[in-house]
Amino acid sequence: MTIVLVLIFLFLLFMILGAPIAFALGVASLSYLILNPAAPIEIISHRMTGSLFSFILLALPAFLLSGRMMNCAGVTDRIFDFAVGLVGRFPGGIAHSNALASMLFASMSGTAIGDTGGLGQVELKMMKKAGYTTDFASGLTAASAVIGPIIPPSVVMVVLGATAEISIGRLFLAGIIPGILCGLSIMGLVYWRAKYTEEGRSWPITRVPWGQVLRAFLKSFFPLLTPVIILGGILLGIVTPTEAAVLAINYAIILGIVYRELTLRKLWDTLKEAVEMTGVFMFIFAIAGFFSWILTLGGLPQLIASTLTGITTSEVGLLIIIALLALAVGAFLDTTAAILLMTPIILPVVHMAGIDVIHFSVVFILALVIGIITPPFGICLFVMSDVAQIPVSRVTRAALPYLIPLSITLLLIILFPQLSTWIPSLFFK
């Protein structure tokens, strides 16, 4: 246990000093060899490469690339126009369109950053044009990006599925209702602010004729087929999750060519960005595998399991504690890194308590992704700050109110497991 404490101390120390997560994990892990001179140095490469030997992990770069291909295929404007046509007629209409467009785009991008960096620019421009302040628009855009990793396909779910050996298909289906609830909860707060606050007041309502709405739907019809292709192919047994992601890439390329948005320059930049992001993910994944193995060897999962079950044996109580831990960790760590670190530690508790692993997964992921808009290090706050060209502090203040509806949604999912398990149970026995 001494080694475990040293590892955790060094990891936290380097994180406080501002070191990248991969290097903080790596330097902390090296202390294991220093404290155990008899341990062969080959164990590093063995444990790092061993954590990457998963066929499911092939889906990670594929989904990363498919989401970015959708960004450059010219679908963002089409999605937002359709969203404006549907909900622009209600109080706070353009703000509602922001949340709805994020829900629709989440079914293509699979990441919060992809939503914020891609669709976020369009949403910000339209909201400012409608009269909303930059702060209000930025806070809402950052908050609605939370939906990205929940509604399938989801890169985060692929990471969790690979780490915990959970069916990706089940996880994708489990995120549908919670993702929709997150979007509706955000829209509920938007409606309240449009009615009762000056900053969120209802600007001139955008009453788009139904004929124009139909035309906007037809323009966005083929992009909206993306989740149907991915989920349909997986559920029908035609393709694996990895093959579905590659299929989505090809589909995005076709859309980009048809819409005349995809150029060789855009394609090259997208491929380069996806490769760089994949390299970062895999590097963190490899080092986290070694770090987690040391923690497991030191008995930390067993200690936490016995501690949590000593506090309460109630499934709801344990899930609330896990959610609070995930909320705290998610505010400091990237979601992927948090999953890689926490899953091997918390999963034994889940199995010991008899908690449905799909229910746990949705609660765990939602709690972590809420952290992307939680200070001090919520990553979407920084991305939105860059997009809107305003200080992070202003984005943070504008995004904080949306933590309330998202936290309520998280609590509902904890209390009612069927919200996450019902749809998977229809397709998987």
Backbone torsions as a table, in degrees:
resi	resn	phi	psi	omega
1	MET	NA	-25.8	177.4
2	THR	-60.2	-42.6	179.7
3	ILE	-62.0	-41.4	179.7
4	VAL	-61.3	-44.7	179.9
5	LEU	-63.6	-39.6	178.2
6	VAL	-64.2	-43.9	179.1
7	LEU	-59.6	-48.5	-178.2
8	ILE	-63.9	-42.1	178.8
9	PHE	-60.9	-47.7	-178.9
10	LEU	-65.1	-39.9	178.7
11	PHE	-60.9	-48.3	179.7
12	LEU	-64.8	-37.6	179.5
13	LEU	-61.3	-48.8	-178.5
14	PHE	-69.0	-30.4	175.8
15	MET	-66.9	-41.5	178.4
16	ILE	-64.1	-35.6	179.5
17	LEU	-75.0	-6.4	176.0
18	GLY	91.4	15.9	178.9
19	ALA	-72.5	147.1	175.2
20	PRO	-57.5	149.2	-174.3
21	ILE	-56.4	-40.4	-178.2
22	ALA	-63.4	-40.9	-178.6
23	PHE	-74.4	-35.0	176.4
24	ALA	-62.0	-42.4	177.3
25	LEU	-66.9	-42.7	-176.0
26	GLY	-65.3	-46.7	-179.7
27	VAL	-64.9	-40.8	178.2
28	ALA	-62.4	-40.5	-178.6
29	SER	-66.3	-32.4	179.7
30	LEU	-63.7	-24.0	178.6
31	SER	-63.1	-23.4	177.8
32	TYR	-62.6	-42.4	179.5
33	LEU	-69.2	-34.0	179.6
34	ILE	-68.3	-40.6	-179.0
35	LEU	-80.9	-12.4	178.8
36	ASN	-129.2	77.1	-177.1
37	PRO	-58.0	-26.1	-178.0
38	ALA	-76.9	-16.3	-178.5
39	ALA	-69.9	129.1	-179.4
40	PRO	-67.6	139.9	-178.0
41	ILE	-66.0	-22.2	179.9
42	GLU	-64.0	-16.3	-177.6
43	ILE	-64.3	-26.2	179.4
44	ILE	-62.9	-55.3	-178.5
45	SER	-64.4	-35.8	-179.5
46	HIS	-63.1	-47.3	-177.7
47	ARG	-73.5	-35.6	-179.7
48	MET	-68.1	-46.4	-179.9
49	THR	-72.9	-32.7	179.7
50	GLY	-61.3	-34.6	-179.1
51	SER	-71.4	-13.9	-179.6
52	LEU	-96.7	-6.4	-177.6
53	PHE	-80.6	71.8	179.3
54	SER	-142.3	124.6	-179.9
55	PHE	-62.3	-33.3	-178.7
56	ILE	-60.8	-32.2	-177.7
57	LEU	-62.9	-20.1	176.4
58	LEU	-63.0	-24.4	179.6
59	ALA	-71.8	-22.3	-176.3
60	LEU	-62.2	-57.5	178.7
61	PRO	-63.9	-30.7	-179.6
62	ALA	-66.4	-44.6	178.6
63	PHE	-70.6	-34.7	175.0
64	LEU	-60.2	-44.0	-179.1
65	LEU	-71.0	-40.0	-178.5
66	SER	-63.1	-39.4	177.9
67	GLY	-64.4	-40.7	179.5
68	ARG	-72.6	-30.5	175.9
69	MET	-65.8	-37.3	177.0
70	MET	-64.8	-34.1	178.9
71	ASN	-61.8	-37.6	-175.8
72	CYS	-100.6	8.2	-179.2
73	ALA	-93.4	2.6	177.0
74	GLY	81.3	29.4	-177.3
75	VAL	-98.1	-16.6	-173.4
76	THR	-63.9	-47.1	179.6
77	ASP	-62.7	-39.2	179.8
78	ARG	-64.4	-42.9	179.6
79	ILE	-64.2	-44.3	-177.1
80	PHE	-68.6	-39.3	177.7
81	ASP	-60.5	-40.6	178.2
82	PHE	-66.0	-41.5	178.5
83	ALA	-63.5	-41.5	178.1
84	VAL	-62.1	-40.8	179.3
85	GLY	-63.1	-34.0	-177.6
86	LEU	-78.9	-45.9	-171.2
87	VAL	-119.1	1.9	-179.7
88	GLY	-66.1	-17.0	-177.3
89	ARG	-82.2	-7.2	-179.0
90	PHE	-95.4	159.4	176.3
91	PRO	-55.0	130.5	-174.8
92	GLY	74.0	31.5	-169.7
93	GLY	-55.7	-49.2	-178.1
94	ILE	-65.5	-35.1	176.5
95	ALA	-66.9	-39.2	174.3
96	HIS	-60.3	-39.1	-179.6
97	SER	-61.6	-34.4	177.9
98	ASN	-59.2	-50.5	-178.5
99	ALA	-66.7	-42.9	-179.1
100	LEU	-65.9	-41.8	178.6
101	ALA	-61.8	-36.6	177.9
102	SER	-66.0	-37.3	177.3
103	MET	-64.4	-41.6	-179.3
104	LEU	-70.5	-42.0	-178.0
105	PHE	-72.5	-26.1	178.4
106	ALA	-60.8	-29.3	179.8
107	SER	-74.8	1.4	178.5
108	MET	-123.0	-38.6	-172.4
109	SER	-83.0	-46.6	178.8
110	GLY	81.3	-1.7	179.8
111	THR	-137.5	151.9	177.1
112	ALA	-71.8	-38.4	-178.7
113	ILE	-66.4	-37.8	177.5
114	GLY	-62.5	-39.1	177.3
115	ASP	-66.2	-48.7	-176.9
116	THR	-65.4	-46.4	-175.8
117	GLY	-76.6	-29.6	-178.1
118	GLY	-92.8	-72.7	-179.5
119	LEU	-66.8	-27.4	-177.1
120	GLY	-56.4	-37.3	-179.9
121	GLN	-64.9	-41.4	178.7
122	VAL	-67.0	-44.9	-178.7
123	GLU	-62.8	-43.5	-179.5
124	LEU	-62.1	-44.4	-179.0
125	LYS	-62.8	-44.8	-178.0
126	MET	-68.6	-39.1	-179.4
127	MET	-68.8	-39.7	177.2
128	LYS	-65.8	-37.6	178.1
129	LYS	-64.6	-32.5	179.8
130	ALA	-79.6	-8.3	176.0
131	GLY	112.2	-1.9	178.5
132	TYR	-75.9	150.2	177.8
133	THR	-70.8	158.1	178.5
134	THR	-61.8	-38.3	-179.9
135	ASP	-63.7	-47.8	-179.2
136	PHE	-59.9	-47.4	-178.2
137	ALA	-64.1	-39.6	-178.6
138	SER	-67.9	-43.4	179.6
139	GLY	-62.3	-43.1	179.6
140	LEU	-67.3	-41.8	-179.6
141	THR	-63.6	-41.5	177.5
142	ALA	-64.3	-42.1	-178.8
143	ALA	-66.7	-42.0	-178.3
144	SER	-68.7	-18.9	177.6
145	ALA	-67.3	-18.2	177.3
146	VAL	-58.3	-30.2	-176.5
147	ILE	-66.2	-27.4	-174.8
148	GLY	-52.2	-49.1	-178.1
149	PRO	-80.1	-3.8	-177.6
150	ILE	-95.4	-52.4	178.6
151	ILE	-72.8	130.9	-177.2
152	PRO	-69.5	152.8	-1.5
153	PRO	-76.7	156.2	-175.6
154	SER	-138.1	123.9	177.2
155	VAL	-64.0	-39.2	-179.8
156	VAL	-61.4	-39.8	178.5
157	MET	-66.5	-34.2	176.0
158	VAL	-63.2	-43.2	179.1
159	VAL	-62.9	-46.1	179.9
160	LEU	-65.5	-41.4	179.1
161	GLY	-60.8	-40.2	179.3
162	ALA	-70.2	-36.8	-177.8
163	THR	-73.0	-42.6	-175.0
164	ALA	-101.9	2.4	-179.1
165	GLU	56.4	54.2	178.8
166	ILE	-112.6	145.1	179.9
167	SER	-59.0	124.2	178.5
168	ILE	-65.6	-38.2	178.9
169	GLY	-59.7	-43.7	177.6
170	ARG	-62.6	-43.7	-179.3
171	LEU	-62.9	-43.1	179.4
172	PHE	-58.5	-47.8	-179.0
173	LEU	-65.6	-35.5	-178.3
174	ALA	-65.7	-23.5	-177.1
175	GLY	-85.0	-8.6	-173.8
176	ILE	-63.5	-58.4	-177.4
177	ILE	-65.3	-47.9	177.3
178	PRO	-57.7	-38.6	178.8
179	GLY	-64.3	-42.5	177.7
180	ILE	-64.9	-40.6	178.9
181	LEU	-63.2	-38.7	176.8
182	CYS	-60.7	-45.2	179.1
183	GLY	-63.2	-44.1	180.0
184	LEU	-66.0	-36.4	179.7
185	SER	-66.5	-39.0	176.3
186	ILE	-64.9	-42.7	178.5
187	MET	-64.5	-32.1	176.9
188	GLY	-63.4	-43.1	177.7
189	LEU	-67.8	-37.6	177.0
190	VAL	-59.7	-43.6	179.9
191	TYR	-62.4	-44.8	-179.7
192	TRP	-62.6	-43.3	-178.9
193	ARG	-68.6	-32.7	177.7
194	ALA	-67.2	-31.4	-177.9
195	LYS	-84.0	-37.1	-165.9
196	TYR	-123.6	-0.9	179.1
197	THR	-124.2	153.3	-178.5
198	GLU	-71.6	-44.7	-176.6
199	GLU	-65.5	-36.6	-177.5
200	GLY	-100.3	16.9	-175.1
201	ARG	-58.8	157.8	-177.6
202	SER	-74.0	113.6	174.8
203	TRP	-78.7	172.7	-179.2
204	PRO	-45.6	123.2	-175.1
205	ILE	-68.8	137.3	-179.2
206	THR	-92.6	93.7	-179.5
207	ARG	-90.4	91.7	179.4
208	VAL	-82.3	127.3	177.8
209	PRO	-56.1	145.0	-175.9
210	TRP	-61.0	-29.5	176.0
211	GLY	-63.7	-38.8	178.5
212	GLN	-70.9	-34.2	176.5
213	VAL	-62.4	-41.6	179.0
214	LEU	-62.9	-41.5	178.8
215	ARG	-65.2	-38.6	177.6
216	ALA	-65.3	-37.0	177.7
217	PHE	-65.0	-42.7	-179.8
218	LEU	-64.2	-36.1	178.4
219	LYS	-67.9	-31.9	-178.3
220	SER	-98.9	3.0	-173.8
221	PHE	-59.1	-50.0	-176.0
222	PHE	-67.6	-40.3	173.0
223	PRO	-60.5	-36.7	-179.2
224	LEU	-69.9	-12.5	176.9
225	LEU	-78.0	-11.1	-176.7
226	THR	-54.1	-51.9	179.3
227	PRO	-65.1	-29.4	177.6
228	VAL	-65.1	-42.5	179.1
229	ILE	-64.6	-44.7	-177.3
230	ILE	-67.2	-56.5	-177.1
231	LEU	-68.9	-40.1	-179.9
232	GLY	-62.0	-44.0	179.7
233	GLY	-63.2	-39.2	180.0
234	ILE	-69.4	-47.5	-175.1
235	LEU	-68.9	-33.0	179.2
236	LEU	-81.0	-4.0	178.9
237	GLY	75.8	15.8	-179.2
238	ILE	-77.4	-39.4	-177.9
239	VAL	-135.4	157.5	171.0
240	THR	-83.2	167.4	176.1
241	PRO	-54.9	-38.6	178.9
242	THR	-64.8	-45.9	179.3
243	GLU	-66.1	-34.5	177.6
244	ALA	-63.9	-38.4	178.6
245	ALA	-65.3	-41.5	177.4
246	VAL	-65.3	-38.5	176.6
247	LEU	-61.1	-39.6	178.8
248	ALA	-65.6	-35.2	177.1
249	ILE	-62.6	-48.2	179.8
250	ASN	-61.9	-38.8	179.4
251	TYR	-64.8	-41.1	178.8
252	ALA	-64.5	-39.2	178.3
253	ILE	-63.6	-42.5	178.3
254	ILE	-61.3	-43.9	178.9
255	LEU	-61.7	-43.3	179.3
256	GLY	-60.8	-37.5	178.8
257	ILE	-71.4	-44.0	-179.5
258	VAL	-63.3	-42.0	-179.2
259	TYR	-81.1	-3.1	179.4
260	ARG	58.7	36.8	179.4
261	GLU	-105.6	-24.4	-173.8
262	LEU	-89.5	119.6	175.8
263	THR	-114.2	166.7	178.4
264	LEU	-61.4	-36.0	178.7
265	ARG	-64.7	-46.3	178.6
266	LYS	-62.8	-41.1	-179.6
267	LEU	-62.8	-43.8	179.2
268	TRP	-63.1	-45.4	-179.8
269	ASP	-62.9	-39.2	-180.0
270	THR	-67.2	-43.6	177.8
271	LEU	-62.8	-42.1	179.7
272	LYS	-63.2	-44.3	-180.0
273	GLU	-63.7	-41.2	-179.4
274	ALA	-66.2	-40.3	178.9
275	VAL	-64.5	-44.2	179.0
276	GLU	-61.7	-45.1	-179.7
277	MET	-65.4	-39.5	178.3
278	THR	-62.9	-41.8	178.2
279	GLY	-59.5	-42.8	178.3
280	VAL	-62.9	-47.7	-179.2
281	PHE	-59.4	-48.2	-176.2
282	MET	-67.4	-35.8	178.1
283	PHE	-63.6	-46.3	177.7
284	ILE	-63.4	-42.1	-179.3
285	PHE	-59.2	-44.6	-178.0
286	ALA	-65.4	-47.9	-178.5
287	ILE	-67.9	-39.1	178.8
288	ALA	-63.8	-30.8	177.2
289	GLY	-62.8	-42.8	177.7
290	PHE	-67.4	-44.1	-179.1
291	PHE	-61.0	-46.6	-178.7
292	SER	-65.4	-35.8	178.8
293	TRP	-62.7	-40.3	179.3
294	ILE	-65.7	-42.9	179.1
295	LEU	-62.2	-40.0	179.1
296	THR	-66.8	-41.4	178.8
297	LEU	-62.0	-32.8	179.8
298	GLY	-80.7	-4.1	176.1
299	GLY	85.7	14.7	-179.1
300	LEU	-64.0	-43.9	178.8
301	PRO	-58.4	-42.1	179.4
302	GLN	-64.8	-39.5	179.3
303	LEU	-64.1	-45.5	179.9
304	ILE	-66.4	-40.1	179.1
305	ALA	-60.3	-47.2	-179.3
306	SER	-67.6	-34.8	179.3
307	THR	-66.9	-47.2	-178.1
308	LEU	-66.9	-43.7	179.1
309	THR	-69.5	-21.7	174.6
310	GLY	-73.6	-28.3	177.9
311	ILE	-75.2	-47.2	179.7
312	THR	-157.6	147.8	175.5
313	THR	-106.8	-0.2	179.0
314	SER	-71.3	135.0	178.3
315	GLU	-61.3	-43.5	179.9
316	VAL	-63.3	-44.5	179.8
317	GLY	-61.3	-43.6	179.1
318	LEU	-65.7	-40.4	179.3
319	LEU	-66.0	-36.0	177.0
320	ILE	-64.9	-42.9	178.3
321	ILE	-63.6	-44.7	178.6
322	ILE	-61.4	-41.0	179.9
323	ALA	-64.1	-41.2	179.1
324	LEU	-65.0	-40.8	176.4
325	LEU	-61.9	-43.3	-179.5
326	ALA	-66.0	-38.6	177.3
327	LEU	-61.5	-42.0	-179.7
328	ALA	-67.9	-45.3	-179.3
329	VAL	-67.3	-40.7	-178.9
330	GLY	-63.0	-22.4	178.5
331	ALA	-76.5	-13.3	-177.2
332	PHE	-117.4	-31.4	-175.5
333	LEU	-112.6	153.2	170.2
334	ASP	-60.4	145.1	-175.4
335	THR	-56.7	-44.2	-179.1
336	THR	-62.0	-47.2	179.6
337	ALA	-62.4	-39.6	-180.0
338	ALA	-63.8	-40.0	178.3
339	ILE	-64.2	-44.7	-178.5
340	LEU	-63.8	-33.8	-178.7
341	LEU	-82.2	-43.1	-170.8
342	MET	-85.1	-31.9	-174.3
343	THR	-57.9	-49.9	179.8
344	PRO	-62.7	-23.1	-179.1
345	ILE	-84.0	-40.0	-173.6
346	ILE	-89.0	-29.5	-175.2
347	LEU	-56.8	-39.8	176.5
348	PRO	-58.9	-34.2	177.4
349	VAL	-64.5	-42.3	-179.5
350	VAL	-61.8	-46.0	-180.0
351	HIS	-67.2	-40.1	-179.2
352	MET	-63.6	-37.7	-177.9
353	ALA	-84.6	-6.6	179.9
354	GLY	73.6	24.4	179.5
355	ILE	-77.4	137.1	177.0
356	ASP	-58.8	125.6	-173.7
357	VAL	-66.9	-29.7	177.3
358	ILE	-70.4	-43.4	177.4
359	HIS	-60.5	-46.8	177.1
360	PHE	-57.8	-44.3	-176.1
361	SER	-59.6	-44.2	-179.0
362	VAL	-67.2	-43.4	177.8
363	VAL	-61.2	-45.8	-178.3
364	PHE	-62.2	-48.4	-178.6
365	ILE	-65.2	-45.3	-179.0
366	LEU	-62.3	-42.5	178.7
367	ALA	-62.1	-40.4	179.5
368	LEU	-68.3	-41.9	-176.7
369	VAL	-73.7	-24.2	172.2
370	ILE	-61.3	-28.0	178.5
371	GLY	-64.5	-18.6	-178.5
372	ILE	-72.3	-11.7	174.1
373	ILE	-119.6	18.6	-179.7
374	THR	-106.0	127.0	177.0
375	PRO	-65.9	155.5	11.3
376	PRO	-94.5	-14.8	-171.3
377	PHE	-123.0	29.7	177.2
378	GLY	-60.3	117.7	-169.9
379	ILE	-64.2	-34.6	-178.8
380	CYS	-69.7	-23.6	175.7
381	LEU	-64.8	-39.7	-179.9
382	PHE	-73.5	-39.6	178.0
383	VAL	-63.8	-43.7	-179.5
384	MET	-68.3	-34.1	176.1
385	SER	-60.9	-40.1	178.8
386	ASP	-69.2	-40.2	-179.7
387	VAL	-67.0	-43.5	-175.9
388	ALA	-87.6	-10.7	-179.5
389	GLN	59.7	44.8	175.3
390	ILE	-133.1	161.0	-179.2
391	PRO	-62.2	151.1	179.8
392	VAL	-60.2	-34.5	-178.1
393	SER	-60.6	-37.2	179.7
394	ARG	-71.2	-39.5	176.5
395	VAL	-63.9	-40.7	-178.8
396	THR	-61.4	-48.4	179.9
397	ARG	-60.6	-38.0	-178.3
398	ALA	-74.2	-26.6	-177.3
399	ALA	-87.9	-22.6	-174.7
400	LEU	-55.8	-40.6	-179.5
401	PRO	-57.4	-27.8	-175.9
402	TYR	-78.4	-8.4	174.0
403	LEU	-66.4	-26.2	-178.9
404	ILE	-66.5	-57.2	179.7
405	PRO	-64.1	-34.6	179.5
406	LEU	-67.8	-37.2	178.1
407	SER	-68.7	-36.7	176.9
408	ILE	-64.2	-41.5	177.2
409	THR	-61.6	-42.6	177.7
410	LEU	-59.6	-43.2	179.7
411	LEU	-64.2	-40.4	178.4
412	LEU	-61.4	-40.8	-179.4
413	ILE	-67.9	-34.2	176.5
414	ILE	-66.4	-44.2	-175.7
415	LEU	-74.9	-28.5	-177.0
416	PHE	-124.4	87.9	-176.9
417	PRO	-57.4	-28.3	-176.7
418	GLN	-60.7	-23.4	178.9
419	LEU	-61.9	-26.4	-179.7
420	SER	-109.5	-22.4	-174.0
421	THR	-102.0	-14.5	-173.6
422	TRP	-64.7	-52.6	-177.5
423	ILE	-62.8	-45.6	176.8
424	PRO	-58.7	-34.1	-178.8
425	SER	-68.5	-21.3	178.6
426	LEU	-73.8	-27.5	-174.5
427	PHE	-110.4	-21.9	-179.8
428	PHE	-122.4	130.9	179.5
429	LYS	-105.5	NA	NA
